[in-house]
Amino acid sequence: MPQFEWKGRRRTGEMIDGSMTADNKDAVVGALRRQQIVAVKIKEKGKELALPKIGGGVSTKDLAIFTRQFSVMIDAGLPVVQCLEILGSQQQNKAFQRVLFEVREDVEAGSSLNEAFKKHPRVFDNLYCNLVAAGEAGGILDTILQRLSVYIEKNVKLVAAVRSAMIYPIIVVTVAVLVVVVIMWKVIPTFASLFEGVGAKLPLPTVIVITISNFLGRWGWLCILFLIAIGVTLRLYYRTENGRYTIDKIMLKSPIFGVVLRKIAVARFCRTLATLVSSGVPILEGLDITAKTSGNAIVEEAILKTRKSVEEGKTLTEPLAASGVFPGMVTQMISVGESTGALDAMLSKIADFYEDEVDEAVANLMSLLEPVIIVFLGVTIGGIVIAMYLPLFTLIQQIQ
């Protein structure tokens, strides 16, 4: 059997190393785990095999399923360590499985569940960790996990609805562009050679189409590089503070997608803040977390201004209304919730309403995009065909 050299970390955080004879790397990892050692690096015959980084490759859907199962098991009275062991061993996502086993080891070593989750920020974000901390402090971890699972499931549904709605138009437009490119690149030059051979006088539409075809045939690679450069530039610009603010502002004010994005922002804000407030997280901390998870710089700025206003002793309603991001109906219902002491319930009702509004808005968007795409395809491809056949009509008349 091959000899392996390994480095690992004990529960106390102490780094140790050693050697072991085993069938393969997985056998070494299992043997070290039984000794309560987390393997960091394994080396065989001079070839270093680094373990994948913990915390990557975990989808929101995986997290939603885990949270729902975890809440059911905690509610049934199973110990946290046993829950993590069972869920980790059943987890098909290997990256998530490693995360859960590390969380279990940290909890066994005496860490709180919240502290163990915080070591994996790429899987468990601030909202998740803060809610778990509130649940542990109040002795209502099962209830908090149930609320978290509902929140994540609704968020997954919201994102999936928008994503699935955009798949159809993106595929259709992509196929249409490819068809037009093939026609301009392969078909049009054949017609151009034919017209040149017979010396036909070409009408203006035909000249334009042939000119574009020649340009694409000669400089098409440059056009592709230009489009890639624009995409990379926009991506890099969006990563800057000013760029993110500018692009998010343009998106929110766009005539078609802006309405949908605004409703998504309102639904996410209300659902997140409702979950935090109902779980006992302080309102200032809740607003801070909600701002960071808003997904839009304009919405984030409005929430942070609201947080500052609340910190000064004012209500939520005034700064939210002044931001111009949230509709009047939303701010009025929040005002009622504040006045009656039922802010979390009111926010949940608003979130339910706007999630339904998002579904309706996405359906309406699809209804609007379909005829636009059909008209675009008809005009583009039909225009090219007509432009190519115009000289043929002239030649037929000359022959007659």
C-alpha positions as CSV (number, residue, x, y, z in Angstrom):
1,M,0.0,0.0,0.0
2,P,1.2,3.6,-0.7
3,Q,2.6,5.8,2.0
4,F,0.9,9.1,2.7
5,E,2.2,12.2,4.5
6,W,-0.5,14.4,6.0
7,K,-1.0,17.7,7.8
8,G,-4.1,18.3,9.9
9,R,-5.8,20.4,12.5
10,R,-7.1,19.2,15.9
11,R,-10.3,20.5,17.5
12,T,-8.2,22.9,19.5
13,G,-6.8,24.5,16.3
14,E,-3.4,22.9,16.8
15,M,-1.7,21.9,13.5
16,I,0.0,18.5,13.4
17,D,1.5,16.2,10.8
18,G,2.4,12.6,10.3
19,S,2.5,9.7,7.9
20,M,0.2,6.8,7.3
21,T,-0.1,3.7,5.1
22,A,-3.5,3.4,3.4
23,D,-5.2,2.3,0.2
24,N,-6.0,5.8,-1.0
25,K,-6.4,9.5,0.0
26,D,-10.1,8.9,1.1
27,A,-8.9,6.2,3.5
28,V,-6.4,8.6,5.1
29,V,-9.1,11.3,5.5
30,G,-11.5,8.8,7.2
31,A,-8.8,7.5,9.5
32,L,-7.8,11.1,10.6
33,R,-11.5,12.0,11.1
34,R,-11.9,9.0,13.5
35,Q,-9.0,10.5,15.4
36,Q,-10.9,13.9,15.5
37,I,-8.3,15.5,13.1
38,V,-9.4,17.5,10.1
39,A,-7.1,16.8,7.1
40,V,-5.6,19.9,5.5
41,K,-3.0,18.5,3.1
42,I,-2.1,15.0,1.9
43,K,1.0,14.0,0.0
44,E,1.7,10.7,-1.8
45,K,5.1,9.9,-3.4
46,G,6.1,13.5,-3.8
47,K,2.7,14.5,-5.4
48,E,0.8,16.9,-3.2
49,L,-3.0,16.5,-3.2
50,A,-4.6,19.5,-1.6
51,L,-8.1,19.1,-0.4
52,P,-10.8,21.3,-2.0
53,K,-11.5,24.5,-0.1
54,I,-14.3,24.2,2.3
55,G,-17.4,26.3,1.6
56,G,-17.6,26.3,-2.1
57,G,-20.1,24.7,-4.5
58,V,-23.1,24.9,-2.2
59,S,-26.3,26.1,-3.9
60,T,-29.1,27.9,-2.2
61,K,-31.3,24.9,-3.0
62,D,-29.0,22.6,-1.1
63,L,-29.0,25.1,1.9
64,A,-32.9,25.3,1.8
65,I,-33.2,21.5,1.9
66,F,-30.7,21.2,4.7
67,T,-32.4,23.9,6.8
68,R,-35.8,22.3,6.4
69,Q,-34.5,18.9,7.4
70,F,-32.5,20.3,10.3
71,S,-35.5,22.1,11.7
72,V,-37.7,19.0,11.6
73,M,-35.0,16.9,13.3
74,I,-34.4,19.6,16.0
75,D,-38.2,19.8,16.5
76,A,-38.3,16.0,17.0
77,G,-35.8,16.4,19.9
78,L,-32.6,15.0,18.3
79,P,-29.3,16.5,19.6
80,V,-27.6,19.0,17.3
81,V,-24.5,16.9,16.9
82,Q,-26.5,13.8,15.9
83,C,-28.6,15.9,13.4
84,L,-25.4,17.2,11.8
85,E,-23.9,13.7,11.6
86,I,-27.0,12.3,9.9
87,L,-27.5,15.2,7.5
88,G,-23.8,15.3,6.7
89,S,-23.6,11.5,5.9
90,Q,-26.7,11.8,3.7
91,Q,-25.5,14.9,1.8
92,Q,-24.7,14.1,-1.8
93,N,-22.9,17.4,-2.4
94,K,-19.4,16.6,-1.2
95,A,-18.4,20.2,-0.6
96,F,-21.5,20.7,1.7
97,Q,-20.8,17.3,3.3
98,R,-17.3,18.5,4.4
99,V,-18.8,21.7,5.7
100,L,-21.4,19.9,7.8
101,F,-18.8,17.5,9.3
102,E,-16.5,20.4,10.3
103,V,-19.5,22.2,11.9
104,R,-20.3,19.0,13.8
105,E,-16.7,18.7,15.0
106,D,-16.7,22.3,16.2
107,V,-20.0,21.9,18.0
108,E,-18.6,18.7,19.6
109,A,-15.5,20.7,20.7
110,G,-17.8,23.1,22.6
111,S,-18.5,25.8,20.0
112,S,-22.0,27.1,19.6
113,L,-23.8,26.3,16.4
114,N,-23.7,30.0,15.4
115,E,-19.9,30.2,15.9
116,A,-19.4,26.9,13.9
117,F,-21.5,28.3,11.0
118,K,-19.6,31.6,11.0
119,K,-16.4,29.7,10.0
120,H,-18.1,29.0,6.6
121,P,-19.3,32.4,5.4
122,R,-19.5,31.2,1.8
123,V,-22.3,28.8,2.9
124,F,-23.9,30.5,5.9
125,D,-24.2,34.2,5.5
126,N,-24.7,36.9,8.2
127,L,-28.5,36.6,8.1
128,Y,-28.3,32.8,8.7
129,C,-25.8,33.0,11.5
130,N,-27.6,35.9,13.3
131,L,-30.9,34.1,13.2
132,V,-29.3,30.9,14.5
133,A,-27.6,32.9,17.3
134,A,-31.0,34.4,18.2
135,G,-32.6,30.9,18.2
136,E,-29.8,29.5,20.5
137,A,-30.1,32.5,22.9
138,G,-33.9,32.3,23.1
139,G,-34.1,28.5,23.2
140,I,-36.2,28.4,20.1
141,L,-33.7,27.0,17.6
142,D,-36.3,24.8,16.0
143,T,-38.7,27.7,15.4
144,I,-35.9,29.9,14.0
145,L,-34.8,27.1,11.6
146,Q,-38.4,26.7,10.4
147,R,-38.5,30.4,9.7
148,L,-35.1,30.3,8.0
149,S,-36.2,27.4,5.8
150,V,-39.4,29.3,4.7
151,Y,-37.3,32.4,4.0
152,I,-34.7,30.5,1.9
153,E,-37.4,28.4,0.1
154,K,-39.3,31.6,-0.9
155,N,-36.1,33.3,-2.0
156,V,-35.2,30.2,-4.1
157,K,-38.7,30.3,-5.7
158,L,-38.4,34.1,-6.4
159,V,-35.0,33.7,-8.1
160,A,-36.1,30.6,-10.0
161,A,-39.3,32.3,-11.3
162,V,-37.3,35.2,-12.8
163,R,-34.5,32.9,-14.1
164,S,-37.0,30.5,-15.8
165,A,-38.8,33.4,-17.3
166,M,-35.7,34.7,-18.9
167,I,-34.4,31.4,-20.3
168,Y,-36.9,31.4,-23.2
169,P,-36.2,34.9,-24.6
170,I,-32.5,34.4,-24.2
171,I,-32.5,31.1,-26.1
172,V,-34.7,32.5,-28.8
173,V,-32.6,35.7,-29.3
174,T,-29.3,33.7,-29.2
175,V,-30.6,31.3,-31.9
176,A,-31.9,34.2,-34.0
177,V,-28.5,36.0,-33.8
178,L,-26.7,32.8,-34.8
179,V,-29.1,32.2,-37.7
180,V,-28.6,35.8,-39.0
181,V,-24.8,35.5,-38.6
182,V,-24.7,32.3,-40.6
183,I,-26.9,33.8,-43.3
184,M,-24.7,36.9,-43.5
185,W,-21.5,34.9,-43.4
186,K,-22.3,32.0,-45.7
187,V,-25.4,32.7,-47.8
188,I,-25.1,36.3,-48.7
189,P,-21.6,36.0,-50.3
190,T,-23.1,33.4,-52.7
191,F,-25.8,35.8,-53.8
192,A,-23.2,38.6,-54.1
193,S,-21.0,36.5,-56.4
194,L,-24.1,35.7,-58.5
195,F,-25.1,39.3,-58.9
196,E,-21.5,40.3,-59.7
197,G,-21.3,37.6,-62.4
198,V,-24.4,38.8,-64.2
199,G,-23.6,42.5,-63.7
200,A,-27.0,43.3,-62.2
201,K,-27.7,46.8,-60.9
202,L,-28.3,46.3,-57.2
203,P,-30.9,48.3,-55.2
204,L,-30.0,50.1,-52.0
205,P,-31.3,47.4,-49.6
206,T,-29.2,44.7,-51.3
207,V,-26.1,46.9,-51.3
208,I,-26.5,47.5,-47.6
209,V,-26.9,43.8,-46.8
210,I,-23.9,42.8,-48.9
211,T,-21.8,45.5,-47.3
212,I,-22.7,44.3,-43.8
213,S,-21.9,40.7,-44.9
214,N,-18.5,41.7,-46.3
215,F,-17.8,43.6,-43.1
216,L,-18.7,40.6,-40.9
217,G,-16.7,38.3,-43.1
218,R,-13.6,40.4,-42.8
219,W,-13.9,42.0,-39.4
220,G,-16.2,39.5,-37.6
221,W,-13.5,38.4,-35.2
222,L,-12.9,42.0,-34.3
223,C,-16.6,42.5,-33.5
224,I,-16.6,39.4,-31.2
225,L,-13.5,40.8,-29.4
226,F,-15.2,44.2,-29.1
227,L,-18.4,42.6,-27.5
228,I,-16.2,40.6,-25.1
229,A,-14.3,43.7,-24.2
230,I,-17.5,45.6,-23.5
231,G,-18.8,42.7,-21.3
232,V,-15.6,42.5,-19.3
233,T,-15.4,46.3,-18.9
234,L,-19.0,46.4,-17.6
235,R,-18.3,43.6,-15.2
236,L,-15.2,45.3,-13.8
237,Y,-17.0,48.6,-13.6
238,Y,-19.9,47.0,-11.7
239,R,-17.4,45.8,-9.1
240,T,-16.6,49.5,-8.2
241,E,-18.8,51.4,-5.8
242,N,-19.8,54.1,-8.4
243,G,-20.2,51.5,-11.1
244,R,-22.6,49.3,-9.0
245,Y,-24.6,52.4,-8.0
246,T,-24.9,53.7,-11.5
247,I,-25.8,50.4,-13.2
248,D,-28.3,49.4,-10.4
249,K,-29.9,52.9,-10.7
250,I,-30.3,52.5,-14.5
251,M,-31.7,49.0,-14.1
252,L,-34.3,50.2,-11.5
253,K,-35.4,53.0,-13.8
254,S,-35.6,51.0,-17.0
255,P,-39.1,51.0,-18.5
256,I,-39.7,47.2,-18.7
257,F,-37.3,45.4,-16.3
258,G,-37.3,48.2,-13.7
259,V,-40.8,47.4,-12.6
260,V,-40.0,43.7,-12.0
261,L,-36.7,44.5,-10.3
262,R,-38.4,47.0,-7.9
263,K,-41.0,44.5,-6.9
264,I,-38.3,41.9,-6.3
265,A,-36.4,44.4,-4.1
266,V,-39.5,45.2,-2.1
267,A,-40.4,41.5,-1.6
268,R,-36.8,40.6,-0.5
269,F,-36.6,43.6,1.9
270,C,-39.9,42.8,3.6
271,R,-39.3,39.0,3.7
272,T,-35.8,39.4,5.2
273,L,-36.6,42.0,7.7
274,A,-39.8,40.2,8.8
275,T,-37.8,37.0,9.4
276,L,-35.2,38.9,11.4
277,V,-37.6,40.9,13.5
278,S,-39.9,37.9,14.3
279,S,-36.8,36.0,15.4
280,G,-35.8,38.6,18.0
281,V,-33.0,40.2,16.1
282,P,-32.8,44.0,17.1
283,I,-34.2,46.3,14.5
284,L,-30.9,48.2,13.8
285,E,-29.0,44.9,13.3
286,G,-31.8,43.6,11.2
287,L,-31.7,46.7,8.9
288,D,-28.0,46.3,8.6
289,I,-28.3,42.7,7.5
290,T,-31.2,43.4,5.2
291,A,-29.2,46.2,3.5
292,K,-26.3,43.8,2.8
293,T,-28.6,41.1,1.4
294,S,-30.7,43.5,-0.8
295,G,-28.7,42.8,-4.0
296,N,-29.1,46.4,-5.3
297,A,-27.0,49.4,-4.4
298,I,-29.9,51.9,-4.5
299,V,-32.1,49.7,-2.2
300,E,-29.1,49.2,0.1
301,E,-28.5,52.9,0.4
302,A,-32.2,53.5,1.2
303,I,-32.1,50.9,3.9
304,L,-28.9,52.2,5.5
305,K,-30.4,55.7,5.5
306,T,-33.4,54.2,7.2
307,R,-31.2,52.5,9.8
308,K,-29.5,55.8,10.6
309,S,-32.9,57.5,10.9
310,V,-34.1,54.8,13.3
311,E,-30.9,55.1,15.3
312,E,-31.8,58.8,15.8
313,G,-35.2,57.8,17.2
314,K,-37.3,58.2,14.1
315,T,-39.7,55.7,12.6
316,L,-39.1,53.4,9.6
317,T,-41.8,55.0,7.5
318,E,-40.4,58.5,6.9
319,P,-37.0,57.6,5.4
320,L,-38.4,54.7,3.4
321,A,-41.0,57.0,1.9
322,A,-38.4,59.7,1.2
323,S,-36.1,57.2,-0.6
324,G,-38.5,56.9,-3.6
325,V,-37.7,53.2,-3.9
326,F,-40.6,51.8,-1.9
327,P,-44.2,52.4,-3.1
328,G,-46.6,54.4,-0.9
329,M,-48.7,51.3,-0.1
330,V,-45.7,49.6,1.3
331,T,-44.7,52.5,3.6
332,Q,-48.3,53.0,4.8
333,M,-48.6,49.3,5.7
334,I,-45.2,49.5,7.5
335,S,-46.5,52.5,9.4
336,V,-49.5,50.6,10.5
337,G,-47.3,47.7,11.6
338,E,-45.1,50.0,13.7
339,S,-48.2,51.7,15.3
340,T,-49.8,48.4,16.2
341,G,-46.6,46.6,17.3
342,A,-47.1,44.0,14.6
343,L,-44.3,45.0,12.3
344,D,-43.1,41.5,11.5
345,A,-46.6,40.3,10.6
346,M,-47.2,43.3,8.4
347,L,-43.9,42.8,6.6
348,S,-44.7,39.2,6.0
349,K,-48.0,40.2,4.4
350,I,-46.3,42.7,2.2
351,A,-43.7,40.1,1.2
352,D,-46.5,37.6,0.3
353,F,-48.3,40.2,-1.8
354,Y,-45.2,41.4,-3.7
355,E,-44.0,37.8,-4.3
356,D,-47.3,37.2,-6.0
357,E,-46.8,40.5,-7.8
358,V,-43.4,39.4,-9.1
359,D,-45.0,36.2,-10.5
360,E,-47.6,38.3,-12.3
361,A,-45.1,40.8,-13.5
362,V,-42.8,38.1,-14.9
363,A,-45.8,36.5,-16.7
364,N,-46.7,39.9,-18.2
365,L,-43.1,40.5,-19.2
366,M,-43.1,37.2,-21.0
367,S,-46.3,38.1,-22.8
368,L,-44.7,41.4,-23.9
369,L,-41.4,39.9,-25.0
370,E,-42.9,37.2,-27.2
371,P,-44.4,39.4,-29.8
372,V,-41.4,41.8,-29.7
373,I,-39.1,38.8,-30.4
374,I,-41.3,37.6,-33.2
375,V,-41.5,41.0,-34.8
376,F,-37.7,41.4,-34.5
377,L,-37.1,38.0,-36.2
378,G,-39.6,38.7,-38.9
379,V,-38.2,42.1,-39.8
380,T,-34.6,41.0,-39.6
381,I,-34.7,37.8,-41.5
382,G,-37.5,38.9,-43.8
383,G,-35.6,42.1,-44.6
384,I,-32.5,40.1,-45.5
385,V,-34.5,37.7,-47.8
386,I,-36.3,40.5,-49.6
387,A,-33.1,42.5,-50.1
388,M,-31.5,39.4,-51.7
389,Y,-34.5,38.7,-54.0
390,L,-35.0,42.3,-55.3
391,P,-32.2,42.0,-57.9
392,L,-33.7,38.7,-59.1
393,F,-37.0,40.4,-59.7
394,T,-35.2,43.0,-61.8
395,L,-33.3,40.3,-63.8
396,I,-36.5,38.4,-64.5
397,Q,-38.2,41.6,-65.8
398,Q,-35.2,42.3,-68.1
399,I,-35.3,38.7,-69.5
400,Q,-39.0,39.1,-70.3
